[in-house]
Amino acid sequence: MKVMAIVLAAGQGKRMKSKLYKVLHPVCGKPMVSHVLDVVKEAKAERSVVIVGYGAEMVKSYLGDGAEYVLQEQQLGTGHAVRQAEALLGSEDGTTIVICGDTPLVQASTISAMLELHASSGAAGTVLTAAFADPTGYGRVIRSADGTVQRIVEQKDCSPEEAAVNEINTGTYCFDNKKLFAALANVTSNNAQGEFYLTDVIGLFRESGESVQGYCTADLAEAIGVNDRVALAEAERFMRERINRNHLLGGVTLIDASSTYIEAGVQIGADTVIYPGTVLRGSTVIGEDCVIGPQADITDSTIGNGASIKYSVVAESVVGDESTVGPYANLRPGSKLGKGCKIGDFVELKNATLDDGSKVSHLSYVGDAKVGKDVNIGCGAITVNYDGYNKFVTEIGDNAFVGSNVNLIAPVKIGDGAYVVAGSTVTHDVPAGDLAIARERQVNKAGYADKIRGRAKAKKEKKQQ
């Protein structure tokens, strides 16, 4: 059975009150429409057609060649939207999933189960449904005595008896592809909204003697369609709970799952412990046996096995096995730590590579630097990498020692085993094994401190007169 998908993503989403088009609003770090497209592909859809309208170029730019696109110039209802794909899919044999781009919580397992029911029953169409205690606002699913779906009635068109039904239409379907487009040709806009409803296809199927099935999901979150910021926040909460649960089942310890934010693309190894307040974003990959947090903010980074990061920010960086970061460190993009490195409190790295065993323990800035193995960089040391126009590289060899409050004026090279004395401002290369002292000779002026205090006191008394 060939499976195709039509993703409805043409709406502007005025109730979002946003400059960003609705389906591009992220849920756990990924736009809603991207979640939907990933789900239909996981459910084995061979072709995916996204119906675009408002913000078409932005949607196409984000999704790229991961889908085919059709423009719905006028938004005349869901039936009209699906019909726009006829030129691409109308002649195909197989089953077509129709799903809204603002339903990010639908799962591939549910779509697969719906497809299985559809195929085994020989139905022309199958509707994904859910049973709500309060179905207000949703289209009602009206079933026949044999349990098949007789029709779907929109809220505004419901009779009192139909409004009392609690099984609702989630807006996700699968259809026999050719029968879908044949039925769409007969759909009219004779309803309260004056639109072409996709749901009218169900009634047309029944009139022609076709069977329509309903697959009722047990996960009510899958029915959420995001039309405003309230629903967006609700979808975010459900998605976050789902993501966290999957990590827990995968062997990750979340000390307080309710205060841990993990985006959809993050991978975490077994026996890693995540403490509260931690935010893991983008394509971050965390190894096994790590300790992350409290309050670690990590984006698009790779963290090796046994690493520890607490009260720190890490972005687009690599932290090697058994390295420690924090508290209060900032690893900016391009930072790369080898095995067993230590980055301590109030240290900032940017585009800097530290080989195995090197340490920057506190209050330092290392930018645009290549640091060898087992290097110690003292408190307050700075690589002076920017002259206002260009960035320059500092190179530090293996086993070098850089003392406290040292300024390394790039471009400069510190050789293997070299020693830079505290307080030095280094402007020339230091050869391997050499000791560099670059500071003014100390001069003590006897009794001069008392003279300075006396002068200051006299000036203050004069001012008070």
N, C-alpha and C positions, 0 to 999 in steps of 0.2 A: 504493500500500500504506500503510494507516494504521499507525503505530507507536506503541505505548504502553509504559510501563515500570512495573514493580513493584520498589520498593526495600525490601529486608528490613532493618529497623532496630529490631527489638523487643527484642533481647537486652540484658541488663544488663551483661555483660562482667565477671564476678566476678574473672577472672584479671588484669584491669587493676589491681585493688586500689586503686580510686579512687572518690571521691565523684562524679566526673563520669561520666556515662553513656558507654559505649564509643564510639558513633558520633560523639559530639561532641568527642572528643579530636582536636586539630588536627594536621595534617601540612602543614608549610611554611605555617603561618599560617591554614589553613582547615580546619574540621571535616571528618572523613572523609566523612560523609554528604553534605556540601555538594559535595565533589569529585565524588562519584558522581552526584549529581543534575545537576550541570553537564555531566557526560559524556553522560548519556542525552539531555539536551536538545540538546547539540551533535550527537548522532547522530539528530536529528530526531524524537524522541519528542514526540507532540502532547499526551499526558496522562501525568502521573507520579503514581503512588500510593505513598505511603510507609507501610509497615506499622510502627506504633509499639507499644511496650509499656512497658517500664521507661523512666522519664524522658520519657514521651510529651509532656508539656506543654513541657518544655525543648526537645525536638527541634522541635516545632511552632512554638514561639516564635522559634527561630533561623531556621528555613526560611521561616516566614511563609506567604504565599499563593503561594509558588513550587511548591506541590504539593498534592495531595489526601491525606487521611489516613484510615487505618483502624486501630482499636485491636485488637490481639491480646491479649486478657485473660489467656489461658493460653498458655505457650510449649510447644507440642506438636509441634514440628518444622517443617522448612522447607515441607513440603507443606501443613500446616495454616496456616502463615503466609500463603502465597500465596492460599489459598482464601478468606481474609478479604476479599480484593479483589473477590470474585465479584459482590457487589451493585453495585459501581461499574462493573466492566469485563466481566462475564460475557456480556452480550448484544452486545458489540462485535465487528465483523469487523475482522481485521487481525492484526498480529504484536505480541506482547508480549515485551519484554526483562525478564528476571528477574535481579536483581543484588543482591548483599549490600552493605549500607551500610558495611561495614568493609573494602572493597576499593578504596582510593583511587587505586591505580596503574593500574587499567584505563583504556585510552585510547579516545577517541571514534573514532579511525581503526580500531581493532580491532573495536569494536562494529559500525561501518559495514560492515567486511569480512565479519563474521559474518552480518549481516543480508542482505548480497548473496548469500552462499553459500546461506543459508536460502531466499531467494526463488527463485534460479535452479534449485535442486535440487528444489523442491516438497516439502521435508521438513515433517513435522509439528513437529519440534523440532530445534534445533541447539545443541550444547554447545561452550563455549569450553574448550579443553584446553591442556595444556602438558606437555612431556616433561622429567621430572626424573631426574637420576642417582640420587637417593635419594628415592623417593616416599612414604616412611613417613609415615603420618598422614593421607594424602589418599585420597579415593575413586578407584578405578581405572576407567579407561575401557576397556571390552572391545569391540573392533571385530569385525565380521564379515569374511569373506574379501573382500567387495567394498569394504571400507573404511568402510562405514557403521557407526554406533554401535549395538551390540547391547544393551548394558546398562551401568549404572554400579554398582559394588559398593563400599560403604563399607569402610574399613579393617578394622573389627571383624567384618565379615561375609565377608571374603575367604578363599577357599581358598588353599593354597600357590601354585598356578599363577597365580591372579588377583593375589596379592600381588607376584608377580615382574614384573608389567606396570609399565612406568615412565611411561606416559601417564596424567595425572591430570585430574580434574575441578576446574576453578577455581571452580565455583559460580556462573558466569554463563551464561545461556541466552537463547535466543529461541524462542518457540513460536507456532504458530497459536493465536490467542487462544481461540476456542470449543473447539477440540480439547483445549487445556490444561485448561480447567475441567471438561469432560466426563470426562477421565481422572482428575482429582483426586478426583472423586466415588467412584472405585473404589480409591483408595489406602488401604491398611490399615497398622496399626502393628505388624505381625507381624515384628519384627526385634530385634536385640540391645539397642537403645536404647528400644524401645517407643514410637517416634515415627513420625509420618507424614512419610516422606521424599519430597521433590520428585523425587529421582532415580528413584523407582519409576515415575514417569510414562513414562520412557524404555522400560522393559520393557513397559508396557501399550500403548504405541504400537506396538512391534514385534509384540506378540501379535495386534494388530488389523490388521497388514499395513502399517502406516505406516512411512515412512522417517525415520531420525534421522541427522543429520550431525554431524561434529565439526570445529571450526575450531581448529587448533593454533597458538597464538601463539608467535612466536620470542622475545618479551620475557618472560622468566621472572618478572620483577618483577610482572607483571600478575596472577600467581597468588597473590600474598601477601594473605592475610586476617589482619587485625590482631586478635589475641586477648589479647596481653599487651604489656608495655612493651618487651620485646626486639623483638618484631615491629614495634611502633610506631617504634622507633629505626631499624630496617631500612627501613621504608617511608619515613621521613623522609630517609634517606640516598639512596635511589633517586630520590625525588621531587626532591631538591635537585640531584642530578647531572643529571636531565632538564631542570630549569628552567635551570640554568647552561649546559648545552649549547645550548638554544634561544637564549639570549642571545648566546652566542659565534657561533652561526650567523647571528644577526641583526646582526652587526657591532660587538658590544661586546667590549672587551678585558678579560678577567679575569686579572690578573697571577698569581694562584694560586686557581684555581677551588675547590680542596679546602678553602680557608679563607675562602670567601666565602659568606655566607648570604643568599639572596634568596627571599622568599616568593612564593606563586603569583600574587598580584595585581599585582606590580610591573611597571612598563613602563620601558624604558631605551632612549634614542636611540643611533643609530650613532656610532661613534668616541668614545664615552665610555670612560674607563679606570677600572676598579674595582680598588683595591689591597686587599691581604690584611686580614683582620680586620673587614671591612665587613659590616654587617647592614642589609638593606633590607626593610622590613615593610609589610604592609597594602596600601593603594591608592597607594603612592608612585609618582610619575611623574618620571623624570629625563630631561632633554633631551639633545641631541647635544653632543659635544665637551667633556664635563664631566670633571673629575678628582675621583673620590670615594674617600676614604680616604687613607692607611691608617686603619683603626679608626673609620670613620664609622658612626653608628647613626641611621638615618633611618626615621621612621614616618609614614605617611599624609601625606606632604608632596609639594610640587611644586617641582622644581629646574629652573631655566631653562637654556638653552643656554650652554655655556662657563663654567659655575659651577664652583667648587672648594670642597670640604668635606673637612677632614682632622681626625682625632682629636676629633670633636665629636658632639654629640647634637642632632638636629633632629626635632621632633614636631609634627605638625598645623600646619605652617608653609609659607610660600612664600619661596623664594630666587630672586631675579631673575637674568636673564641676566648673565653675567660677574661676578657677585658672589662674594666669597670669605668662607668661614667657617672659623675655627679658626686655630691649634690650640686645643683645650680650650675650645670655646665651647658654650653650651647655649641652643638656641632652643626655648623652651617653646610650648605651643599658642597660636595666634593671632598669631604673629610673621610679618611680611611685609616682605621686602626688595625694593626696586626694582632697577633695573639698575646694575651697577658699585658696589654697596655693599661695605663691608669690616667684618666682625665679627671681632675679633682674639682673642688668648688671654685666657682666664678672663673672658669677657664673657657675661652672661646677659640674654636678652630674653624678655619674656612679654607677649603681647597688645600688641605694639608694631609700628607701621608706620613704616618708613624709606623715604623717597623716593630717587630716583636719586642715586648718588654720595655718599651720606652714610656716615660712618665712626664706628665705636665700636671703637677699636683695642685697648684692653686694660683689664682689671680694673674693669669697670663693670657696673652693673645698670640696664637700661632697661625699665620695666614700665608697662603702661597708658599708652602714649605715642604721639603723632603727631608724627613728625619729618619736616621738609621736605627739600628737595634740597640737596646739597652742604653738609651740616652736619657739623661736627667736634665729637665729644664726647670730652673728654679722659680720661686715666687716672684711675680711681677715682671717676668721676662717678656719681651715683645719683639716680634719680627716686624720691622718697619718696612712694609711691602709696597707702599703707595706714595708717589711723589706729587699727587694731584692730577696727574695725567695718565700714568702707566703703572701697572702692577709688576713687581719683580720678585724673583724666587730666592729663598734662603735654603741652603743645603747644609745639613748637619750630619756628620759621619757617625759610624757605630761607636758606642762607648764614650761619646763626648759628654762633657759636663758643662752646662750653661748656668752660671750663678744667678742669684736673685738680682732683680732690677737691672737686667742687661738689655740693652737695645741693640738688635742686630739689623744694621742698615742694609737692606737688600739692594742689589744682588750681592750676596756674600756667601762664602763657603767656610764651614768649620770642619776641619779634617777629623779623621778617625782618632779617638782617644784624646782630642784636644780639650783644653780646660780654659773657660772664659771666666775671669774673676768677677765677682759681684760688683754691680754698679758701673760696669764698663759700657761704653758706646762703641761698638765695633763697626768700622767702615771698610776694613780690608780683610782679605782672606786670612784664616788662621790655619797654618799647615798641620798635618797630623802629628800628634804628640806634643805640640807646642802649648804654652800657657800665654794667654793674652790678657794684658792689663791696659785699659783705655779709659783713664779717668785722671782728673787733676790731682796733683800732689796735695795732701792735707797741710794746711798752715794754721797753727794755733796762735792767737794774739792774746797775750797775757792781760787779764783784767778788763778786756774790751767789752765783755758782756755787761759788766756793771755800768760802764759808760753809756751803753745803748739804753739800758733801763732808766738811767738818770735823765737822759735826754727825753725819753718818751714821757716820763713822769712830769717833767717841767712843762712840756708842751700841753699835756692834759690839764695841769693846774692853771696855766695861762688862759686856756680856752674857757675854763669854768668861771673866771673872774668877770 
